[in-house]
Amino acid sequence: MLDERDKIILEMLTKDARTPFAEIAKVLGISETAVRKRVKALEEAGVIKQYTIVVDPAKLGYNLVSITGVDTKPEKIFEVANKLKEFDFVKHVYLTSGDHMIMAEVWARDGEHLSEIISEKIGRIDGVTKVCPAIILEKMK
């Protein structure tokens, strides 16, 4: 069970995974050692799964980001999801219960590249029945 201090630690590390433990300790009014122990406990409990960075796709030449819905034959859903994970242009893959069976975050250089990805790569995976890209216009949060 997380207490208020754990929640603050998670909030601070979510905003910036490089936040020094000393800074967190100062905010919480506890020792750096106490913060270190709490973070270790959160890691061991699986609450903190990894530390990562957020990359600006445009700075790497990817000017289009698409949240792409992919529908499949029911018996092919895991096969298709695993195939999507292999593509470098697919950054995240989710199995969903919404409008589409699979949602994938796709990075493309431009509209032509996205079209090629959809028709030549994703659309040709065995078992795919429909591909529905939604281009992200602006990330708000």
One Martini backbone bead per residue (centre of mass of N, CA, C, O) as a GRO file, in nm:
protein
  141
    1MET     BB    1   0.094   0.038   0.024
    2LEU     BB    2   0.058   0.367  -0.045
    3ASP     BB    3   0.179   0.659   0.050
    4GLU     BB    4   0.226   0.992   0.030
    5ARG     BB    5   0.533   0.976  -0.017
    6ASP     BB    6   0.530   0.778  -0.253
    7LYS     BB    7   0.360   0.958  -0.440
    8ILE     BB    8   0.567   1.188  -0.455
    9ILE     BB    9   0.797   1.029  -0.569
   10LEU     BB   10   0.652   0.942  -0.828
   11GLU     BB   11   0.590   1.223  -0.934
   12MET     BB   12   0.883   1.323  -0.954
   13LEU     BB   13   0.994   1.084  -1.135
   14THR     BB   14   0.794   1.126  -1.369
   15LYS     BB   15   0.893   1.412  -1.447
   16ASP     BB   16   1.201   1.319  -1.329
   17ALA     BB   17   1.421   1.052  -1.317
   18ARG     BB   18   1.676   1.258  -1.219
   19THR     BB   19   1.597   1.311  -0.946
   20PRO     BB   20   1.731   1.376  -0.665
   21PHE     BB   21   1.712   1.244  -0.354
   22ALA     BB   22   1.772   1.509  -0.203
   23GLU     BB   23   1.530   1.665  -0.320
   24ILE     BB   24   1.310   1.477  -0.219
   25ALA     BB   25   1.384   1.493   0.081
   26LYS     BB   26   1.327   1.794   0.111
   27VAL     BB   27   1.025   1.785   0.039
   28LEU     BB   28   0.959   1.555   0.268
   29GLY     BB   29   1.147   1.567   0.532
   30ILE     BB   30   1.380   1.355   0.472
   31SER     BB   31   1.604   1.133   0.412
   32GLU     BB   32   1.791   1.004   0.163
   33THR     BB   33   1.782   0.712   0.269
   34ALA     BB   34   1.472   0.692   0.279
   35VAL     BB   35   1.430   0.731  -0.020
   36ARG     BB   36   1.599   0.496  -0.121
   37LYS     BB   37   1.427   0.277   0.022
   38ARG     BB   38   1.159   0.344  -0.117
   39VAL     BB   39   1.250   0.302  -0.407
   40LYS     BB   40   1.338   0.011  -0.374
   41ALA     BB   41   1.057  -0.093  -0.289
   42LEU     BB   42   0.913  -0.004  -0.552
   43GLU     BB   43   1.083  -0.181  -0.736
   44GLU     BB   44   1.032  -0.461  -0.596
   45ALA     BB   45   0.706  -0.427  -0.633
   46GLY     BB   46   0.669  -0.299  -0.941
   47VAL     BB   47   0.601   0.004  -0.962
   48ILE     BB   48   0.888   0.035  -1.062
   49LYS     BB   49   1.005  -0.066  -1.383
   50GLN     BB   50   1.144   0.205  -1.505
   51TYR     BB   51   1.382   0.406  -1.669
   52THR     BB   52   1.345   0.700  -1.879
   53ILE     BB   53   1.295   0.863  -2.187
   54VAL     BB   54   1.205   1.153  -2.378
   55VAL     BB   55   1.145   1.185  -2.719
   56ASP     BB   56   1.176   1.390  -2.999
   57PRO     BB   57   1.085   1.301  -3.307
   58ALA     BB   58   1.156   1.559  -3.476
   59LYS     BB   59   1.469   1.554  -3.398
   60LEU     BB   60   1.477   1.264  -3.579
   61GLY     BB   61   1.266   1.308  -3.842
   62TYR     BB   62   0.972   1.274  -3.703
   63ASN     BB   63   0.673   1.446  -3.813
   64LEU     BB   64   0.499   1.180  -3.754
   65VAL     BB   65   0.236   1.080  -3.533
   66SER     BB   66   0.068   0.763  -3.472
   67ILE     BB   67  -0.240   0.632  -3.383
   68THR     BB   68  -0.284   0.283  -3.452
   69GLY     BB   69  -0.530   0.088  -3.567
   70VAL     BB   70  -0.559  -0.279  -3.533
   71ASP     BB   71  -0.704  -0.534  -3.714
   72THR     BB   72  -0.793  -0.884  -3.667
   73LYS     BB   73  -0.783  -1.189  -3.658
   74PRO     BB   74  -0.839  -1.345  -3.370
   75GLU     BB   75  -0.603  -1.572  -3.409
   76LYS     BB   76  -0.374  -1.318  -3.478
   77ILE     BB   77  -0.315  -1.103  -3.257
   78PHE     BB   78  -0.034  -1.195  -3.136
   79GLU     BB   79   0.121  -1.211  -3.399
   80VAL     BB   80   0.084  -0.916  -3.481
   81ALA     BB   81   0.195  -0.779  -3.229
   82ASN     BB   82   0.479  -0.908  -3.253
   83LYS     BB   83   0.543  -0.785  -3.532
   84LEU     BB   84   0.519  -0.486  -3.454
   85LYS     BB   85   0.758  -0.490  -3.243
   86GLU     BB   86   0.988  -0.518  -3.477
   87PHE     BB   87   0.942  -0.234  -3.557
   88ASP     BB   88   1.100   0.074  -3.543
   89PHE     BB   89   0.835   0.263  -3.597
   90VAL     BB   90   0.736   0.108  -3.348
   91LYS     BB   91   0.698   0.214  -3.005
   92HIS     BB   92   0.400   0.099  -2.940
   93VAL     BB   93   0.201  -0.178  -2.791
   94TYR     BB   94  -0.158  -0.250  -2.774
   95LEU     BB   95  -0.404  -0.418  -2.613
   96THR     BB   96  -0.759  -0.393  -2.679
   97SER     BB   97  -1.129  -0.300  -2.615
   98GLY     BB   98  -1.201  -0.118  -2.833
   99ASP     BB   99  -1.215  -0.031  -3.162
  100HIS     BB  100  -0.939  -0.186  -3.134
  101MET     BB  101  -0.719  -0.448  -3.082
  102ILE     BB  102  -0.483  -0.255  -3.176
  103MET     BB  103  -0.227  -0.028  -3.058
  104ALA     BB  104  -0.004   0.204  -3.233
  105GLU     BB  105   0.299   0.371  -3.228
  106VAL     BB  106   0.387   0.584  -3.503
  107TRP     BB  107   0.680   0.671  -3.684
  108ALA     BB  108   0.718   0.942  -3.926
  109ARG     BB  109   0.844   1.157  -4.158
  110ASP     BB  110   0.572   1.143  -4.334
  111GLY     BB  111   0.298   1.084  -4.522
  112GLU     BB  112   0.437   0.887  -4.716
  113HIS     BB  113   0.561   0.705  -4.501
  114LEU     BB  114   0.295   0.628  -4.361
  115SER     BB  115   0.165   0.500  -4.608
  116GLU     BB  116   0.380   0.282  -4.641
  117ILE     BB  117   0.347   0.148  -4.367
  118ILE     BB  118   0.049   0.072  -4.397
  119SER     BB  119   0.061  -0.081  -4.682
  120GLU     BB  120   0.357  -0.240  -4.671
  121LYS     BB  121   0.352  -0.342  -4.366
  122ILE     BB  122   0.096  -0.367  -4.185
  123GLY     BB  123  -0.114  -0.457  -4.414
  124ARG     BB  124   0.078  -0.735  -4.473
  125ILE     BB  125   0.004  -0.875  -4.232
  126ASP     BB  126  -0.089  -1.160  -4.121
  127GLY     BB  127  -0.438  -1.089  -4.023
  128VAL     BB  128  -0.492  -0.818  -4.129
  129THR     BB  129  -0.798  -0.605  -4.175
  130LYS     BB  130  -0.717  -0.317  -4.029
  131VAL     BB  131  -0.611   0.037  -4.076
  132CYS     BB  132  -0.608   0.323  -3.827
  133PRO     BB  133  -0.497   0.631  -3.850
  134ALA     BB  134  -0.393   0.887  -3.601
  135ILE     BB  135  -0.289   1.198  -3.608
  136ILE     BB  136  -0.081   1.389  -3.423
  137LEU     BB  137  -0.094   1.734  -3.358
  138GLU     BB  138  -0.087   1.747  -3.024
  139LYS     BB  139   0.078   1.746  -2.722
  140MET     BB  140  -0.057   1.807  -2.393
  141LYS     BB  141   0.068   1.548  -2.179
   0.00000   0.00000   0.00000
